[in-house]
């Protein structure tokens, strides 16, 4: 072999390794979320997802029938899952952990763009909204303080009568409002303040009591 041919042989790129199984699915999920963040859910297609994932459209159609199905499946797998204390004995800590999880995952720019795009499309498409909640949020968790509060109520540590729609959403609402008003993410101190000054009082607890449900209610 001549020196020239030998050089060409060594410089020739190796063929791309073909991904399969979980690795391929993860790449497709990521591609679908990136397409959604950049273009909006209503504008993405199977071809764009396949191209970004570096695979053939046939690989997509073997598992999903539409871009929306891929995006919902992807969101299901990346959705952060709360893990409240098994014994329901640290309500304050679990609420802080839930809001911290929201900040560190869903309020980051990429996932924020993905969720915003999906919710925007869901407003125009009631069926998509039903699937989003029925196939992703409800079975997976991903409801942050709502998940924690139901966990404690089911174990007799929180009065279910206090779990009104406002109380269930107040933590997340304050997190989002802070992000809009301040153009930055809430810090740990602000998250603790939301729990101590808004959620716990609404449940009839103060920040200094035993929030496992056995302490002195506020007031």
C-alpha atoms as one frame of an Amber mdcrd trajectory, in Angstrom:
protein
   0.000   0.000   0.000   1.363   3.407  -0.949   1.879   6.099   1.672  -1.015
   8.065   0.147  -3.410   5.137   0.326  -2.257   4.321   3.836  -2.960   7.924
   4.940  -6.412   7.890   3.349  -7.217   4.628   5.073  -6.245   5.943   8.486
  -8.163   9.203   7.979 -11.360   7.540   6.770 -13.971   7.931   9.541 -15.260
   4.797  11.156 -18.902   3.995  10.421 -21.295   5.248  13.068 -22.198   2.638
  15.650 -25.798   1.569  15.289 -27.783   2.197  18.436 -30.389  -0.257  19.625
 -32.780  -0.849  22.462 -32.755   1.568  25.375 -29.952   3.647  23.896 -31.922
   4.258  20.707 -35.117   5.034  22.600 -33.275   7.541  24.796 -31.854   9.248
  21.701 -35.318   9.447  20.130 -36.813  10.819  23.341 -34.132  13.506  23.567
 -34.552  14.398  19.899 -38.318  14.741  20.309 -37.936  17.031  23.312 -35.347
  19.174  21.528 -37.580  19.480  18.461 -40.492  20.472  20.701 -38.468  23.086
  22.571 -37.229  24.660  19.349 -40.313  24.482  17.137 -43.362  23.846  19.291
 -45.273  20.598  19.515 -47.642  21.449  16.673 -44.811  21.909  14.177 -42.652
  18.860  14.700 -42.741  15.728  12.556 -41.444  12.190  12.546 -38.858  13.035
   9.912 -37.311  15.813  11.990 -37.192  13.650  15.109 -35.602  10.774  13.202
 -33.024  13.042  11.599 -32.036  14.593  14.921 -31.861  11.184  16.587 -29.737
   9.817  13.750 -32.085   6.980  12.907 -34.667   5.988  10.293 -38.330   6.923
  10.484 -39.179   3.240  10.471 -37.543   2.957  13.892 -40.021   5.516  15.192
 -43.100   3.967  13.625 -42.293   0.581  15.127 -43.053   2.031  18.560 -45.060
   5.251  18.134 -47.711   6.418  15.682 -47.186  10.187  15.937 -44.777  12.868
  17.191 -47.173  13.618  20.057 -46.917  10.028  21.274 -43.132  10.218  21.285
 -43.145  13.504  23.194 -45.585  12.233  25.831 -43.531   9.055  26.239 -40.339
  11.100  26.512 -41.880  13.428  29.084 -43.080  10.452  31.113 -39.535   9.110
  31.321 -37.811  12.411  32.173 -40.447  13.692  34.584 -38.921  14.077  38.042
 -40.589  11.828  40.589 -41.072  12.983  44.160 -40.121  10.572  46.915 -41.816
  11.728  50.132 -40.666  10.218  53.412 -42.127   6.684  53.586 -43.334   7.244
  57.148 -44.677  10.725  56.332 -42.699  12.225  59.198 -41.002  15.250  57.607
 -43.650  17.373  55.910 -41.580  20.551  55.820 -38.540  18.750  54.438 -40.589
  16.910  51.834 -42.291  20.116  50.658 -38.938  21.879  50.343 -37.538  18.885
  48.452 -40.514  18.897  46.065 -40.131  22.591  45.207 -36.367  22.191  44.886
 -36.967  19.341  42.442 -39.292  21.591  40.449 -36.652  24.324  40.314 -33.729
  22.083  39.464 -35.576  20.174  36.749 -38.661  21.765  35.253 -37.677  25.401
  35.727 -34.402  24.954  33.863 -34.477  26.642  30.427 -34.619  23.484  28.315
 -37.349  21.652  30.192 -39.196  24.909  30.776 -39.345  25.431  27.013 -40.517
  21.855  26.451 -43.296  22.019  29.031 -44.400  25.478  27.875 -44.646  24.240
  24.284 -46.639  21.162  25.297 -49.030  23.127  27.508 -49.544  25.722  24.775
 -50.560  23.010  22.331 -52.718  21.320  24.979 -54.773  24.504  25.321 -55.732
  24.153  21.665 -56.127  20.401  21.816 -58.321  19.089  24.665 -57.499  15.477
  23.787 -53.780  16.174  24.171 -54.426  17.801  27.534 -56.334  14.738  28.734
 -53.520  12.474  27.590 -50.877  14.705  29.204 -52.525  14.425  32.596 -53.846
  10.883  32.205 -50.699   9.294  30.755 -47.938  11.419  32.264 -48.704  13.613
  35.269 -51.126  11.370  37.164 -49.401   7.964  36.827 -45.887   9.350  37.081
 -46.310  11.819  39.904 -44.629  15.006  38.825 -47.074  17.188  40.698 -44.517
  18.349  43.244 -46.196  19.644  46.446 -49.521  18.067  45.439 -47.883  14.630
  45.490 -46.409  15.293  48.929 -49.640  16.649  50.398 -51.709  13.704  49.189
 -49.057  11.343  50.569 -49.402  12.910  54.022 -53.203  13.145  53.874 -53.491
   9.441  53.019 -51.502   8.657  56.169 -53.542  10.902  58.449 -50.818  13.531
  58.858 -52.631  16.330  56.988 -56.328  17.199  57.116 -57.723  16.368  53.644
 -60.299  19.142  54.018 -57.477  21.676  53.832 -56.260  20.397  50.462 -58.197
  22.870  48.354 -57.114  23.610  44.768 -55.462  26.828  45.964 -53.471  25.107
  48.711 -52.408  22.314  46.373 -51.032  24.786  43.821 -49.814  27.670  45.965
 -46.198  26.501  46.149 -45.791  26.029  42.405 -47.635  29.282  41.677 -45.266
  31.264  43.894 -42.252  29.575  42.309 -43.394  30.528  38.816 -44.313  34.078
  39.860 -40.863  34.567  41.349 -39.259  33.353  38.137 -41.352  35.766  36.061
 -40.875  38.766  38.357 -37.178  38.288  39.105 -36.052  36.668  35.828 -34.094
  34.080  37.805 -34.718  30.888  39.723 -35.736  30.976  43.398 -32.910  30.230
  45.803 -33.097  27.782  48.694 -34.068  30.491  51.191 -37.028  31.582  49.084
 -38.207  27.998  48.677 -38.084  27.534  52.455 -40.034  30.787  52.869 -42.764
  29.527  50.530 -43.129  26.424  52.678 -42.927  28.217  56.042 -44.988  31.297
  55.219 -47.553  29.955  52.757 -48.022  26.192  52.569 -47.636  25.156  56.215
 -49.895  27.943  57.549 -52.522  27.011  54.959 -52.418  23.470  56.343 -52.848
  24.680  59.908 -49.198  24.209  60.869 -46.500  26.659  61.725 -42.905  26.268
  60.650 -41.718  25.429  64.152 -44.096  22.609  64.931 -43.663  18.896  64.330
 -44.846  18.745  60.734 -45.247  15.005  60.776 -48.799  15.695  61.885 -48.395
  15.304  65.666 -47.350  18.838  66.524 -49.291  21.899  67.528 -51.369  23.420
  64.723 -50.922  27.097  64.054 -53.266  29.504  65.743
